Amino acid sequence: MPFWRSDLIDFALRHETEKHIREQMEWIGRDPENAAPYYNLAQLYRIDGRAEEALGLLLEAVRLDAGFAGAHVALAEMYAVKGDYPAAWKHARSAESSGNSAGIELLSRYGVATDR
C-alpha cells in the first residue's frame, strides 16, 4: 500500500475513533448511571492504546452493573495481559455467572493459571 494511503486510512480511523469517544462522553454526561457508555468508551480507549483509562472505565461499568458480562470479559482480558491472574479469573467467573463463558474460555485456551 502506498505511503499516502496508509496515512489517509490512519487519519480516517483516528477521526472516527475521536468522534465516537466524544459521543460516549456525552452519553455519560446525560446518563452517568448507565454502564453501557462506560464500557463503550473503554473499548474505544483500548483501541486508542489508553489501557489504564480503559481499565478504570470498565471497573466503573461493573460497579454500576455487576452483571455486565461483556465488561467482565474485557476486564478478564486486560488483567490477564497485565499478569494479574487472580483478577482475570475473578472477572471471567463473574461473566460466566451472567451467562457469558468467553472469559473462562479465553483464559483456559491460553493456559492462564487459575487462582484456585
Backbone atoms as SQL, in Angstrom:
CREATE TABLE atoms (id INTEGER PRIMARY KEY, chain TEXT, resi INTEGER, resn TEXT, atom TEXT, x REAL, y REAL, z REAL);
INSERT INTO atoms VALUES
  (1, 'A', 1, 'MET', 'N', 0.856, -1.173, 0.000),
  (2, 'A', 1, 'MET', 'CA', 0.000, 0.000, 0.000),
  (3, 'A', 1, 'MET', 'C', 0.896, 1.229, 0.000),
  (4, 'A', 2, 'PRO', 'N', 0.639, 2.145, -0.909),
  (5, 'A', 2, 'PRO', 'CA', 1.441, 3.368, -0.925),
  (6, 'A', 2, 'PRO', 'C', 1.346, 4.103, 0.409),
  (7, 'A', 3, 'PHE', 'N', 2.413, 4.804, 0.722),
  (8, 'A', 3, 'PHE', 'CA', 2.527, 5.506, 1.999),
  (9, 'A', 3, 'PHE', 'C', 1.350, 6.435, 2.249),
  (10, 'A', 4, 'TRP', 'N', 0.965, 7.205, 1.255),
  (11, 'A', 4, 'TRP', 'CA', -0.106, 8.184, 1.454),
  (12, 'A', 4, 'TRP', 'C', -1.428, 7.512, 1.775),
  (13, 'A', 5, 'ARG', 'N', -1.690, 6.307, 1.224),
  (14, 'A', 5, 'ARG', 'CA', -2.944, 5.601, 1.526),
  (15, 'A', 5, 'ARG', 'C', -2.972, 5.187, 2.984),
  (16, 'A', 6, 'SER', 'N', -1.843, 4.734, 3.476),
  (17, 'A', 6, 'SER', 'CA', -1.763, 4.338, 4.881),
  (18, 'A', 6, 'SER', 'C', -2.040, 5.531, 5.791),
  (19, 'A', 7, 'ASP', 'N', -1.456, 6.668, 5.467),
  (20, 'A', 7, 'ASP', 'CA', -1.691, 7.883, 6.255),
  (21, 'A', 7, 'ASP', 'C', -3.157, 8.299, 6.208),
  (22, 'A', 8, 'LEU', 'N', -3.761, 8.189, 5.046),
  (23, 'A', 8, 'LEU', 'CA', -5.162, 8.561, 4.890),
  (24, 'A', 8, 'LEU', 'C', -6.065, 7.644, 5.714),
  (25, 'A', 9, 'ILE', 'N', -5.788, 6.357, 5.669),
  (26, 'A', 9, 'ILE', 'CA', -6.574, 5.398, 6.454),
  (27, 'A', 9, 'ILE', 'C', -6.399, 5.663, 7.942),
  (28, 'A', 10, 'ASP', 'N', -5.158, 5.887, 8.374),
  (29, 'A', 10, 'ASP', 'CA', -4.907, 6.200, 9.790),
  (30, 'A', 10, 'ASP', 'C', -5.656, 7.456, 10.218),
  (31, 'A', 11, 'PHE', 'N', -5.645, 8.475, 9.373),
  (32, 'A', 11, 'PHE', 'CA', -6.350, 9.721, 9.678),
  (33, 'A', 11, 'PHE', 'C', -7.849, 9.472, 9.821),
  (34, 'A', 12, 'ALA', 'N', -8.415, 8.722, 8.885),
  (35, 'A', 12, 'ALA', 'CA', -9.854, 8.455, 8.915),
  (36, 'A', 12, 'ALA', 'C', -10.240, 7.644, 10.148),
  (37, 'A', 13, 'LEU', 'N', -9.440, 6.639, 10.474),
  (38, 'A', 13, 'LEU', 'CA', -9.728, 5.835, 11.663),
  (39, 'A', 13, 'LEU', 'C', -9.623, 6.667, 12.931),
  (40, 'A', 14, 'ARG', 'N', -8.616, 7.494, 13.011),
  (41, 'A', 14, 'ARG', 'CA', -8.434, 8.368, 14.176),
  (42, 'A', 14, 'ARG', 'C', -9.630, 9.307, 14.308),
  (43, 'A', 15, 'HIS', 'N', -10.044, 9.895, 13.188),
  (44, 'A', 15, 'HIS', 'CA', -11.183, 10.815, 13.193),
  (45, 'A', 15, 'HIS', 'C', -12.445, 10.104, 13.685),
  (46, 'A', 16, 'GLU', 'N', -12.712, 8.917, 13.178),
  (47, 'A', 16, 'GLU', 'CA', -13.900, 8.163, 13.596),
  (48, 'A', 16, 'GLU', 'C', -13.819, 7.778, 15.072),
  (49, 'A', 17, 'THR', 'N', -12.648, 7.340, 15.513),
  (50, 'A', 17, 'THR', 'CA', -12.482, 6.973, 16.922),
  (51, 'A', 17, 'THR', 'C', -12.742, 8.172, 17.817),
  (52, 'A', 18, 'GLU', 'N', -12.168, 9.315, 17.478),
  (53, 'A', 18, 'GLU', 'CA', -12.371, 10.526, 18.281),
  (54, 'A', 18, 'GLU', 'C', -13.836, 10.943, 18.305),
  (55, 'A', 19, 'LYS', 'N', -14.516, 10.796, 17.176),
  (56, 'A', 19, 'LYS', 'CA', -15.941, 11.130, 17.113),
  (57, 'A', 19, 'LYS', 'C', -16.737, 10.237, 18.068),
  (58, 'A', 20, 'HIS', 'N', -16.449, 8.950, 18.043),
  (59, 'A', 20, 'HIS', 'CA', -17.178, 8.020, 18.908),
  (60, 'A', 20, 'HIS', 'C', -16.819, 8.213, 20.381),
  (61, 'A', 21, 'ILE', 'N', -15.592, 8.590, 20.655),
  (62, 'A', 21, 'ILE', 'CA', -15.204, 8.906, 22.038),
  (63, 'A', 21, 'ILE', 'C', -16.041, 10.077, 22.549),
  (64, 'A', 22, 'ARG', 'N', -16.159, 11.119, 21.746),
  (65, 'A', 22, 'ARG', 'CA', -16.977, 12.278, 22.145),
  (66, 'A', 22, 'ARG', 'C', -18.433, 11.875, 22.386),
  (67, 'A', 23, 'GLU', 'N', -18.970, 11.022, 21.505),
  (68, 'A', 23, 'GLU', 'CA', -20.354, 10.573, 21.661),
  (69, 'A', 23, 'GLU', 'C', -20.556, 9.835, 22.986),
  (70, 'A', 24, 'GLN', 'N', -19.621, 8.952, 23.326),
  (71, 'A', 24, 'GLN', 'CA', -19.758, 8.185, 24.567),
  (72, 'A', 24, 'GLN', 'C', -19.615, 9.091, 25.789),
  (73, 'A', 25, 'MET', 'N', -18.718, 10.066, 25.708),
  (74, 'A', 25, 'MET', 'CA', -18.558, 11.003, 26.825),
  (75, 'A', 25, 'MET', 'C', -19.828, 11.839, 27.021),
  (76, 'A', 26, 'GLU', 'N', -20.449, 12.231, 25.925),
  (77, 'A', 26, 'GLU', 'CA', -21.710, 12.970, 26.023),
  (78, 'A', 26, 'GLU', 'C', -22.797, 12.099, 26.644),
  (79, 'A', 27, 'TRP', 'N', -22.833, 10.813, 26.262),
  (80, 'A', 27, 'TRP', 'CA', -23.822, 9.884, 26.812),
  (81, 'A', 27, 'TRP', 'C', -23.620, 9.740, 28.324),
  (82, 'A', 28, 'ILE', 'N', -22.369, 9.619, 28.742),
  (83, 'A', 28, 'ILE', 'CA', -22.072, 9.534, 30.177),
  (84, 'A', 28, 'ILE', 'C', -22.563, 10.799, 30.884),
  (85, 'A', 29, 'GLY', 'N', -22.348, 11.949, 30.261),
  (86, 'A', 29, 'GLY', 'CA', -22.811, 13.203, 30.846),
  (87, 'A', 29, 'GLY', 'C', -24.320, 13.258, 31.013),
  (88, 'A', 30, 'ARG', 'N', -25.043, 12.679, 30.053),
  (89, 'A', 30, 'ARG', 'CA', -26.507, 12.673, 30.114),
  (90, 'A', 30, 'ARG', 'C', -27.048, 11.594, 31.047),
  (91, 'A', 31, 'ASP', 'N', -26.335, 10.466, 31.150),
  (92, 'A', 31, 'ASP', 'CA', -26.849, 9.304, 31.881),
  (93, 'A', 31, 'ASP', 'C', -25.707, 8.628, 32.640),
  (94, 'A', 32, 'PRO', 'N', -25.192, 9.272, 33.680),
  (95, 'A', 32, 'PRO', 'CA', -23.993, 8.765, 34.356),
  (96, 'A', 32, 'PRO', 'C', -24.183, 7.448, 35.111),
  (97, 'A', 33, 'GLU', 'N', -25.409, 7.005, 35.291),
  (98, 'A', 33, 'GLU', 'CA', -25.654, 5.741, 35.992),
  (99, 'A', 33, 'GLU', 'C', -25.824, 4.563, 35.038),
  (100, 'A', 34, 'ASN', 'N', -25.647, 4.794, 33.748),
  (101, 'A', 34, 'ASN', 'CA', -25.772, 3.750, 32.737),
  (102, 'A', 34, 'ASN', 'C', -24.388, 3.169, 32.462),
  (103, 'A', 35, 'ALA', 'N', -24.235, 1.864, 32.620),
  (104, 'A', 35, 'ALA', 'CA', -22.933, 1.221, 32.447),
  (105, 'A', 35, 'ALA', 'C', -22.486, 1.144, 30.987),
  (106, 'A', 36, 'ALA', 'N', -23.422, 1.123, 30.054),
  (107, 'A', 36, 'ALA', 'CA', -23.080, 0.907, 28.643),
  (108, 'A', 36, 'ALA', 'C', -22.088, 1.919, 28.075),
  (109, 'A', 37, 'PRO', 'N', -22.270, 3.232, 28.270),
  (110, 'A', 37, 'PRO', 'CA', -21.298, 4.146, 27.660),
  (111, 'A', 37, 'PRO', 'C', -19.900, 4.042, 28.282),
  (112, 'A', 38, 'TYR', 'N', -19.816, 3.638, 29.537),
  (113, 'A', 38, 'TYR', 'CA', -18.502, 3.430, 30.154),
  (114, 'A', 38, 'TYR', 'C', -17.791, 2.266, 29.461),
  (115, 'A', 39, 'TYR', 'N', -18.534, 1.194, 29.213),
  (116, 'A', 39, 'TYR', 'CA', -17.984, 0.038, 28.509),
  (117, 'A', 39, 'TYR', 'C', -17.565, 0.430, 27.089),
  (118, 'A', 40, 'ASN', 'N', -18.456, 1.115, 26.383),
  (119, 'A', 40, 'ASN', 'CA', -18.148, 1.523, 25.007),
  (120, 'A', 40, 'ASN', 'C', -16.913, 2.418, 24.955),
  (121, 'A', 41, 'LEU', 'N', -16.849, 3.383, 25.857),
  (122, 'A', 41, 'LEU', 'CA', -15.703, 4.289, 25.892),
  (123, 'A', 41, 'LEU', 'C', -14.427, 3.523, 26.227),
  (124, 'A', 42, 'ALA', 'N', -14.529, 2.560, 27.129),
  (125, 'A', 42, 'ALA', 'CA', -13.358, 1.737, 27.466),
  (126, 'A', 42, 'ALA', 'C', -12.852, 0.989, 26.243),
  (127, 'A', 43, 'GLN', 'N', -13.750, 0.437, 25.452),
  (128, 'A', 43, 'GLN', 'CA', -13.325, -0.295, 24.257),
  (129, 'A', 43, 'GLN', 'C', -12.642, 0.650, 23.265),
  (130, 'A', 44, 'LEU', 'N', -13.169, 1.852, 23.130),
  (131, 'A', 44, 'LEU', 'CA', -12.528, 2.832, 22.250),
  (132, 'A', 44, 'LEU', 'C', -11.147, 3.221, 22.776),
  (133, 'A', 45, 'TYR', 'N', -11.026, 3.397, 24.080),
  (134, 'A', 45, 'TYR', 'CA', -9.726, 3.720, 24.671),
  (135, 'A', 45, 'TYR', 'C', -8.738, 2.569, 24.480),
  (136, 'A', 46, 'ARG', 'N', -9.214, 1.341, 24.574),
  (137, 'A', 46, 'ARG', 'CA', -8.322, 0.198, 24.331),
  (138, 'A', 46, 'ARG', 'C', -7.772, 0.252, 22.909),
  (139, 'A', 47, 'ILE', 'N', -8.636, 0.543, 21.955),
  (140, 'A', 47, 'ILE', 'CA', -8.211, 0.666, 20.558),
  (141, 'A', 47, 'ILE', 'C', -7.179, 1.777, 20.422),
  (142, 'A', 48, 'ASP', 'N', -7.372, 2.833, 21.188),
  (143, 'A', 48, 'ASP', 'CA', -6.516, 4.017, 21.120),
  (144, 'A', 48, 'ASP', 'C', -5.241, 3.870, 21.957),
  (145, 'A', 49, 'GLY', 'N', -5.039, 2.719, 22.602),
  (146, 'A', 49, 'GLY', 'CA', -3.830, 2.487, 23.392),
  (147, 'A', 49, 'GLY', 'C', -3.861, 3.101, 24.778),
  (148, 'A', 50, 'ARG', 'N', -5.023, 3.422, 25.271),
  (149, 'A', 50, 'ARG', 'CA', -5.167, 4.061, 26.581),
  (150, 'A', 50, 'ARG', 'C', -5.680, 3.030, 27.592),
  (151, 'A', 51, 'ALA', 'N', -4.858, 2.012, 27.831),
  (152, 'A', 51, 'ALA', 'CA', -5.281, 0.850, 28.614),
  (153, 'A', 51, 'ALA', 'C', -5.675, 1.190, 30.046),
  (154, 'A', 52, 'GLU', 'N', -4.915, 2.022, 30.716),
  (155, 'A', 52, 'GLU', 'CA', -5.224, 2.317, 32.121),
  (156, 'A', 52, 'GLU', 'C', -6.547, 3.065, 32.254),
  (157, 'A', 53, 'GLU', 'N', -6.797, 3.984, 31.340),
  (158, 'A', 53, 'GLU', 'CA', -8.080, 4.689, 31.362),
  (159, 'A', 53, 'GLU', 'C', -9.219, 3.724, 31.063),
  (160, 'A', 54, 'ALA', 'N', -8.981, 2.813, 30.126),
  (161, 'A', 54, 'ALA', 'CA', -9.990, 1.810, 29.784),
  (162, 'A', 54, 'ALA', 'C', -10.301, 0.928, 30.986),
  (163, 'A', 55, 'LEU', 'N', -9.271, 0.532, 31.705),
  (164, 'A', 55, 'LEU', 'CA', -9.460, -0.312, 32.881),
  (165, 'A', 55, 'LEU', 'C', -10.367, 0.383, 33.900),
  (166, 'A', 56, 'GLY', 'N', -10.110, 1.636, 34.169),
  (167, 'A', 56, 'GLY', 'CA', -10.935, 2.387, 35.111),
  (168, 'A', 56, 'GLY', 'C', -12.385, 2.490, 34.662),
  (169, 'A', 57, 'LEU', 'N', -12.597, 2.686, 33.380),
  (170, 'A', 57, 'LEU', 'CA', -13.958, 2.776, 32.854),
  (171, 'A', 57, 'LEU', 'C', -14.685, 1.443, 32.954),
  (172, 'A', 58, 'LEU', 'N', -13.972, 0.354, 32.693),
  (173, 'A', 58, 'LEU', 'CA', -14.589, -0.968, 32.815),
  (174, 'A', 58, 'LEU', 'C', -14.950, -1.272, 34.261),
  (175, 'A', 59, 'LEU', 'N', -14.080, -0.884, 35.179),
  (176, 'A', 59, 'LEU', 'CA', -14.391, -1.081, 36.598),
  (177, 'A', 59, 'LEU', 'C', -15.622, -0.270, 36.995),
  (178, 'A', 60, 'GLU', 'N', -15.752, 0.920, 36.450),
  (179, 'A', 60, 'GLU', 'CA', -16.942, 1.727, 36.725),
  (180, 'A', 60, 'GLU', 'C', -18.181, 1.058, 36.129),
  (181, 'A', 61, 'ALA', 'N', -18.054, 0.482, 34.944),
  (182, 'A', 61, 'ALA', 'CA', -19.192, -0.201, 34.317),
  (183, 'A', 61, 'ALA', 'C', -19.692, -1.348, 35.187),
  (184, 'A', 62, 'VAL', 'N', -18.773, -2.161, 35.732),
  (185, 'A', 62, 'VAL', 'CA', -19.227, -3.282, 36.570),
  (186, 'A', 62, 'VAL', 'C', -19.661, -2.809, 37.955),
  (187, 'A', 63, 'ARG', 'N', -19.184, -1.651, 38.392),
  (188, 'A', 63, 'ARG', 'CA', -19.697, -1.095, 39.644),
  (189, 'A', 63, 'ARG', 'C', -21.161, -0.696, 39.459),
  (190, 'A', 64, 'LEU', 'N', -21.457, -0.102, 38.311),
  (191, 'A', 64, 'LEU', 'CA', -22.826, 0.320, 38.025),
  (192, 'A', 64, 'LEU', 'C', -23.748, -0.856, 37.722),
  (193, 'A', 65, 'ASP', 'N', -23.198, -1.893, 37.099),
  (194, 'A', 65, 'ASP', 'CA', -23.991, -3.072, 36.720),
  (195, 'A', 65, 'ASP', 'C', -23.136, -4.312, 36.934),
  (196, 'A', 66, 'ALA', 'N', -23.252, -4.905, 38.113),
  (197, 'A', 66, 'ALA', 'CA', -22.410, -6.052, 38.476),
  (198, 'A', 66, 'ALA', 'C', -22.605, -7.245, 37.548),
  (199, 'A', 67, 'GLY', 'N', -23.720, -7.308, 36.845),
  (200, 'A', 67, 'GLY', 'CA', -23.975, -8.416, 35.937),
  (201, 'A', 67, 'GLY', 'C', -23.620, -8.132, 34.490),
  (202, 'A', 68, 'PHE', 'N', -22.861, -7.087, 34.234),
  (203, 'A', 68, 'PHE', 'CA', -22.491, -6.691, 32.868),
  (204, 'A', 68, 'PHE', 'C', -21.384, -7.628, 32.377),
  (205, 'A', 69, 'ALA', 'N', -21.795, -8.728, 31.761),
  (206, 'A', 69, 'ALA', 'CA', -20.863, -9.786, 31.375),
  (207, 'A', 69, 'ALA', 'C', -19.788, -9.304, 30.405),
  (208, 'A', 70, 'GLY', 'N', -20.151, -8.498, 29.425),
  (209, 'A', 70, 'GLY', 'CA', -19.168, -8.019, 28.451),
  (210, 'A', 70, 'GLY', 'C', -18.048, -7.231, 29.102),
  (211, 'A', 71, 'ALA', 'N', -18.392, -6.418, 30.085),
  (212, 'A', 71, 'ALA', 'CA', -17.373, -5.646, 30.799),
  (213, 'A', 71, 'ALA', 'C', -16.486, -6.570, 31.621),
  (214, 'A', 72, 'HIS', 'N', -17.081, -7.603, 32.230),
  (215, 'A', 72, 'HIS', 'CA', -16.274, -8.555, 32.994),
  (216, 'A', 72, 'HIS', 'C', -15.309, -9.315, 32.076),
  (217, 'A', 73, 'VAL', 'N', -15.760, -9.691, 30.890),
  (218, 'A', 73, 'VAL', 'CA', -14.875, -10.380, 29.936),
  (219, 'A', 73, 'VAL', 'C', -13.720, -9.465, 29.539),
  (220, 'A', 74, 'ALA', 'N', -14.018, -8.210, 29.240),
  (221, 'A', 74, 'ALA', 'CA', -12.961, -7.258, 28.873),
  (222, 'A', 74, 'ALA', 'C', -11.976, -7.083, 30.023),
  (223, 'A', 75, 'LEU', 'N', -12.478, -7.020, 31.256),
  (224, 'A', 75, 'LEU', 'CA', -11.589, -6.918, 32.420),
  (225, 'A', 75, 'LEU', 'C', -10.738, -8.173, 32.559),
  (226, 'A', 76, 'ALA', 'N', -11.316, -9.336, 32.325),
  (227, 'A', 76, 'ALA', 'CA', -10.540, -10.582, 32.391),
  (228, 'A', 76, 'ALA', 'C', -9.391, -10.541, 31.390),
  (229, 'A', 77, 'GLU', 'N', -9.669, -10.094, 30.175),
  (230, 'A', 77, 'GLU', 'CA', -8.622, -9.979, 29.149),
  (231, 'A', 77, 'GLU', 'C', -7.526, -9.020, 29.598),
  (232, 'A', 78, 'MET', 'N', -7.933, -7.855, 30.067),
  (233, 'A', 78, 'MET', 'CA', -6.953, -6.830, 30.436),
  (234, 'A', 78, 'MET', 'C', -6.102, -7.262, 31.622),
  (235, 'A', 79, 'TYR', 'N', -6.731, -7.850, 32.628),
  (236, 'A', 79, 'TYR', 'CA', -5.958, -8.300, 33.784),
  (237, 'A', 79, 'TYR', 'C', -5.020, -9.446, 33.405),
  (238, 'A', 80, 'ALA', 'N', -5.436, -10.315, 32.498),
  (239, 'A', 80, 'ALA', 'CA', -4.551, -11.398, 32.053),
  (240, 'A', 80, 'ALA', 'C', -3.315, -10.825, 31.370),
  (241, 'A', 81, 'VAL', 'N', -3.508, -9.831, 30.526),
  (242, 'A', 81, 'VAL', 'CA', -2.378, -9.190, 29.844),
  (243, 'A', 81, 'VAL', 'C', -1.438, -8.545, 30.853),
  (244, 'A', 82, 'LYS', 'N', -2.004, -7.949, 31.907),
  (245, 'A', 82, 'LYS', 'CA', -1.183, -7.309, 32.945),
  (246, 'A', 82, 'LYS', 'C', -0.503, -8.327, 33.858),
  (247, 'A', 83, 'GLY', 'N', -0.916, -9.599, 33.770),
  (248, 'A', 83, 'GLY', 'CA', -0.338, -10.629, 34.629),
  (249, 'A', 83, 'GLY', 'C', -1.019, -10.752, 35.979),
  (250, 'A', 84, 'ASP', 'N', -2.143, -10.090, 36.157),
  (251, 'A', 84, 'ASP', 'CA', -2.915, -10.193, 37.400),
  (252, 'A', 84, 'ASP', 'C', -3.952, -11.296, 37.204),
  (253, 'A', 85, 'TYR', 'N', -3.480, -12.546, 37.304),
  (254, 'A', 85, 'TYR', 'CA', -4.331, -13.690, 37.000),
  (255, 'A', 85, 'TYR', 'C', -5.482, -13.878, 37.978),
  (256, 'A', 86, 'PRO', 'N', -5.293, -13.637, 39.277),
  (257, 'A', 86, 'PRO', 'CA', -6.460, -13.753, 40.168),
  (258, 'A', 86, 'PRO', 'C', -7.594, -12.795, 39.768),
  (259, 'A', 87, 'ALA', 'N', -7.250, -11.560, 39.420),
  (260, 'A', 87, 'ALA', 'CA', -8.279, -10.603, 38.995),
  (261, 'A', 87, 'ALA', 'C', -8.897, -11.040, 37.665),
  (262, 'A', 88, 'ALA', 'N', -8.072, -11.569, 36.768),
  (263, 'A', 88, 'ALA', 'CA', -8.586, -12.043, 35.480),
  (264, 'A', 88, 'ALA', 'C', -9.623, -13.141, 35.693),
  (265, 'A', 89, 'TRP', 'N', -9.290, -14.117, 36.533),
  (266, 'A', 89, 'TRP', 'CA', -10.226, -15.213, 36.799),
  (267, 'A', 89, 'TRP', 'C', -11.469, -14.723, 37.528),
  (268, 'A', 90, 'LYS', 'N', -11.315, -13.786, 38.426),
  (269, 'A', 90, 'LYS', 'CA', -12.474, -13.237, 39.152),
  (270, 'A', 90, 'LYS', 'C', -13.491, -12.668, 38.169),
  (271, 'A', 91, 'HIS', 'N', -13.009, -11.877, 37.216),
  (272, 'A', 91, 'HIS', 'CA', -13.919, -11.258, 36.255),
  (273, 'A', 91, 'HIS', 'C', -14.434, -12.271, 35.236),
  (274, 'A', 92, 'ALA', 'N', -13.613, -13.242, 34.869),
  (275, 'A', 92, 'ALA', 'CA', -14.087, -14.292, 33.963),
  (276, 'A', 92, 'ALA', 'C', -15.221, -15.074, 34.615),
  (277, 'A', 93, 'ARG', 'N', -15.077, -15.369, 35.891),
  (278, 'A', 93, 'ARG', 'CA', -16.137, -16.094, 36.610),
  (279, 'A', 93, 'ARG', 'C', -17.389, -15.232, 36.781),
  (280, 'A', 94, 'SER', 'N', -17.201, -13.947, 37.005),
  (281, 'A', 94, 'SER', 'CA', -18.365, -13.053, 37.104),
  (282, 'A', 94, 'SER', 'C', -19.127, -13.023, 35.785),
  (283, 'A', 95, 'ALA', 'N', -18.407, -12.981, 34.680),
  (284, 'A', 95, 'ALA', 'CA', -19.055, -13.005, 33.363),
  (285, 'A', 95, 'ALA', 'C', -19.793, -14.321, 33.166),
  (286, 'A', 96, 'GLU', 'N', -19.147, -15.412, 33.557),
  (287, 'A', 96, 'GLU', 'CA', -19.772, -16.726, 33.394),
  (288, 'A', 96, 'GLU', 'C', -21.059, -16.830, 34.217),
  (289, 'A', 97, 'SER', 'N', -21.050, -16.270, 35.411),
  (290, 'A', 97, 'SER', 'CA', -22.258, -16.326, 36.241),
  (291, 'A', 97, 'SER', 'C', -23.391, -15.503, 35.636),
  (292, 'A', 98, 'SER', 'N', -23.046, -14.612, 34.709),
  (293, 'A', 98, 'SER', 'CA', -24.057, -13.825, 33.991),
  (294, 'A', 98, 'SER', 'C', -24.369, -14.431, 32.624),
  (295, 'A', 99, 'GLY', 'N', -23.847, -15.635, 32.376),
  (296, 'A', 99, 'GLY', 'CA', -24.175, -16.340, 31.146),
  (297, 'A', 99, 'GLY', 'C', -23.195, -16.192, 30.005),
  (298, 'A', 100, 'ASN', 'N', -22.025, -15.605, 30.245),
  (299, 'A', 100, 'ASN', 'CA', -21.040, -15.413, 29.184),
  (300, 'A', 100, 'ASN', 'C', -19.753, -16.124, 29.581),
  (301, 'A', 101, 'SER', 'N', -19.440, -17.210, 28.879),
  (302, 'A', 101, 'SER', 'CA', -18.258, -18.008, 29.219),
  (303, 'A', 101, 'SER', 'C', -17.018, -17.613, 28.421),
  (304, 'A', 102, 'ALA', 'N', -17.070, -16.535, 27.660),
  (305, 'A', 102, 'ALA', 'CA', -15.944, -16.148, 26.801),
  (306, 'A', 102, 'ALA', 'C', -14.666, -15.908, 27.594),
  (307, 'A', 103, 'GLY', 'N', -14.764, -15.300, 28.764),
  (308, 'A', 103, 'GLY', 'CA', -13.571, -15.046, 29.579),
  (309, 'A', 103, 'GLY', 'C', -12.934, -16.330, 30.069),
  (310, 'A', 104, 'ILE', 'N', -13.747, -17.270, 30.545),
  (311, 'A', 104, 'ILE', 'CA', -13.246, -18.572, 31.003),
  (312, 'A', 104, 'ILE', 'C', -12.575, -19.290, 29.844),
  (313, 'A', 105, 'GLU', 'N', -13.236, -19.300, 28.688),
  (314, 'A', 105, 'GLU', 'CA', -12.682, -19.968, 27.510),
  (315, 'A', 105, 'GLU', 'C', -11.354, -19.350, 27.101),
  (316, 'A', 106, 'LEU', 'N', -11.282, -18.033, 27.107),
  (317, 'A', 106, 'LEU', 'CA', -10.052, -17.338, 26.729),
  (318, 'A', 106, 'LEU', 'C', -8.907, -17.689, 27.674),
  (319, 'A', 107, 'LEU', 'N', -9.153, -17.571, 28.969),
  (320, 'A', 107, 'LEU', 'CA', -8.095, -17.843, 29.941),
  (321, 'A', 107, 'LEU', 'C', -7.675, -19.304, 29.901),
  (322, 'A', 108, 'SER', 'N', -8.623, -20.201, 29.720),
  (323, 'A', 108, 'SER', 'CA', -8.304, -21.625, 29.634),
  (324, 'A', 108, 'SER', 'C', -7.512, -21.933, 28.371),
  (325, 'A', 109, 'ARG', 'N', -7.932, -21.366, 27.247),
  (326, 'A', 109, 'ARG', 'CA', -7.260, -21.613, 25.967),
  (327, 'A', 109, 'ARG', 'C', -5.794, -21.193, 26.017),
  (328, 'A', 110, 'TYR', 'N', -5.512, -20.090, 26.694),
  (329, 'A', 110, 'TYR', 'CA', -4.136, -19.606, 26.751),
  (330, 'A', 110, 'TYR', 'C', -3.387, -20.076, 27.987),
  (331, 'A', 111, 'GLY', 'N', -3.983, -20.991, 28.718),
  (332, 'A', 111, 'GLY', 'CA', -3.284, -21.601, 29.846),
  (333, 'A', 111, 'GLY', 'C', -2.980, -20.657, 30.988),
  (334, 'A', 112, 'VAL', 'N', -3.842, -19.671, 31.195),
  (335, 'A', 112, 'VAL', 'CA', -3.639, -18.746, 32.309),
  (336, 'A', 112, 'VAL', 'C', -3.897, -19.507, 33.602),
  (337, 'A', 113, 'ALA', 'N', -2.919, -19.470, 34.486),
  (338, 'A', 113, 'ALA', 'CA', -3.018, -20.213, 35.744),
  (339, 'A', 113, 'ALA', 'C', -4.245, -19.769, 36.524),
  (340, 'A', 114, 'THR', 'N', -4.944, -20.742, 37.074),
  (341, 'A', 114, 'THR', 'CA', -6.118, -20.405, 37.876),
  (342, 'A', 114, 'THR', 'C', -5.677, -19.904, 39.236),
  (343, 'A', 115, 'ASP', 'N', -6.590, -19.245, 39.902),
  (344, 'A', 115, 'ASP', 'CA', -6.283, -18.722, 41.232),
  (345, 'A', 115, 'ASP', 'C', -6.751, -19.677, 42.317),
  (346, 'A', 116, 'ARG', 'N', -7.145, -20.860, 41.935),
  (347, 'A', 116, 'ARG', 'CA', -7.630, -21.841, 42.914),
  (348, 'A', 116, 'ARG', 'C', -6.591, -22.890, 43.177);
